[in-house]
Structure formats: C-alpha cells, structure tokens
C-alpha cells in the first residue's frame, strides 16, 4: 500500500528535477569531457572512412549523425556545407540507411564530410547515445566530447547553443 505513493513521489521528483534545467529539452550527454566513443568500422564506398584517430588528430571536429531519409537532416545540410567551406572539420556518421541511398544523397546534395562512418543497423549510434538523426557532437582535438546537440543545425536554438560552443572549442584550439 505504501509502494504506489512512494513511486509517484519518486517519479514526480525526477520530472521536477528535469524541468529545472536551463533547457528542459536538452538531454545531457555522459560523454561531455570524456573520450569520444568508437566510430563505425564500416565506410561508404569511394568516401574516406571515419577512423578513431580522426577524432584525436589535434583539431576540433564536428561529428554529425545523419540519414538520407531524414527530413531534418536535409534541412541542416546547407549549414554543414557552409561549415566545411569555412574549413571546419566535419565528419559524418550515416546511420540506419541504405548504402546506395546515402551515396546518392551526398552526390546530389554535396558532401560536407572529410570522412564518413557507415552504421547501417544503428548499432554504433547507441555507443554515442544517439536516439535518432540528426545529432551533432563537437569533439576537441584530443578526442574528448565538448558538446552534444540534438536536432537539426538550424534556427534560433542552433544559433544560441551550438554556434557559441563551436566558437569556444575553436578558440581553445587556436590558443594552444
């Protein structure tokens, strides 16, 4: 008889705590400040494969999880192309997708990625804590995760949260 009220109060406490965050929609990542998880071993034919060493190459890297069937991924694609044109290292992880569809997407829309990991079954995305595309991580040159952004890189949330974190990581890199 005591168990239902205790469970209710426990859940209510968890919900209340979650709502007290600055941005209740932002899910924290356990990887912030820790080494980036392993990247997918598979690659898309004709595109350089993303390797773990790429995330520890001494340069900030934006790691974007995407799929050709994902409308928000299409919405953010011009932003990724712009980042790459500005010289920012952008790596991709294509997840839960068909290889031919992914290659066609990059051929048609342009390829902003210096390297791409291929995760057709979505197993590697779990290692990163990714639930659905798009999700984007900022990884420092030493391979530690600096920031996680859930959703497309567009709009005011992107401008207010992602851009300052990327600028901060790039400034820290330049100061070294």
PEBELDA-V482443 format. One line per field, one symbol per residue. ss: DSSP state (h for helix, s for strand, l for the rest). psi: psi as a letter, one per 30 degrees, with the letter a starting at -180 (. if undefined). burial: 1 if it has 24 or more other ideal C-beta (glycine too) atoms within 12 Angstrom, else 0. A space follows every 10 residues. Layout:
ss->???
psi->???
burial->???
//
This chain:
ss->lhhhhhhhhh hhhhhhhhhl llllllllll lsllslllll lsllllllsl lhhhhhllll ssssssllll hhhhhhhhhh hhhhhlllss ssssslllhh hhhhhhhhhl llllsssssl llhhhhhhll llllsssssl lllsssssss llllhhhhhh hhhhhhhhhh hhhhhl
psi->ffeeeeeeee eeeeeeeeff lejffjklkf fkflkklklk fllkkfkkkk lefffhggkk kkjkklkfgj efeeefeeee eeeeffgkjk lljkkhlkee eeeeeeeefk jfkflkkjie fgefeeefgk ellkkkkkkl fggkkelkkk lkilaeeeef eeeeeeeeee eeeff.
burial->0000000000 0000000000 0000000010 1000011111 0111001011 0101100011 1111111101 0111011011 0011000111 1111111010 0100110000 1111111111 0101101101 0011111111 1011111111 1111000100 1110110011 000000
//
